[in-house]
Amino acid sequence: MSNLTWRKSSYSNSDGGQCLEVAANIPSLVPVRDSKDPSRGALLFDASAWAAFIDGVKH
């Protein structure tokens, strides 16, 4: 997981709020982690489940 390129959520801010990072360079999986404590590891989601979640959040 250390070779992944992590991207912080555009909704995160520099005030120490809720910070989420995702990595999109693993085919069929989406790793998600807390940017405030990345050493705790990541949750892995199936790419289609993550896409459904994002679609649900948007609507």
C-alpha positions as CSV (number, residue, x, y, z in Angstrom):
1,M,0.0,0.0,0.0
2,S,3.0,2.3,0.4
3,N,3.4,2.5,-3.4
4,L,-0.1,4.0,-3.9
5,T,-0.8,7.5,-5.0
6,W,-3.2,9.0,-2.5
7,R,-5.6,11.9,-3.2
8,K,-7.3,13.8,-0.4
9,S,-11.0,14.5,-0.6
10,S,-11.9,17.9,-2.0
11,Y,-14.2,18.3,1.0
12,S,-11.3,18.0,3.4
13,N,-9.8,21.2,4.8
14,S,-6.6,22.3,6.6
15,D,-8.4,22.9,9.9
16,G,-8.1,19.2,10.9
17,G,-11.6,18.3,9.9
18,Q,-12.8,15.0,8.5
19,C,-10.0,14.0,6.1
20,L,-10.4,11.1,3.7
21,E,-7.9,9.9,1.1
22,V,-8.5,7.5,-1.8
23,A,-6.1,5.8,-4.2
24,A,-7.3,5.0,-7.6
25,N,-4.3,3.1,-9.1
26,I,-5.4,-0.4,-8.2
27,P,-7.6,-2.1,-10.8
28,S,-11.0,-3.1,-9.4
29,L,-10.3,-1.9,-5.8
30,V,-10.5,1.5,-4.1
31,P,-8.4,1.9,-1.0
32,V,-9.7,4.5,1.5
33,R,-7.8,5.8,4.5
34,D,-7.9,8.6,7.2
35,S,-5.3,11.2,6.1
36,K,-4.8,12.2,9.7
37,D,-3.5,8.8,10.6
38,P,-2.5,6.9,7.5
39,S,-0.4,4.4,9.5
40,R,-3.7,2.7,10.6
41,G,-4.1,1.3,7.2
42,A,-6.9,1.5,4.6
43,L,-10.2,0.0,3.9
44,L,-10.5,-1.7,0.5
45,F,-13.7,-1.4,-1.5
46,D,-14.7,-3.1,-4.7
47,A,-14.6,-0.4,-7.4
48,S,-18.3,-1.0,-8.4
49,A,-19.4,-0.7,-4.7
50,W,-17.4,2.5,-4.3
51,A,-18.9,4.0,-7.5
52,A,-22.4,3.1,-6.2
53,F,-21.6,4.8,-2.9
54,I,-20.3,8.0,-4.6
55,D,-23.4,8.0,-6.9
56,G,-25.6,7.7,-3.8
57,V,-23.9,10.5,-2.1
58,K,-24.2,12.8,-5.1
59,H,-27.9,12.1,-5.4
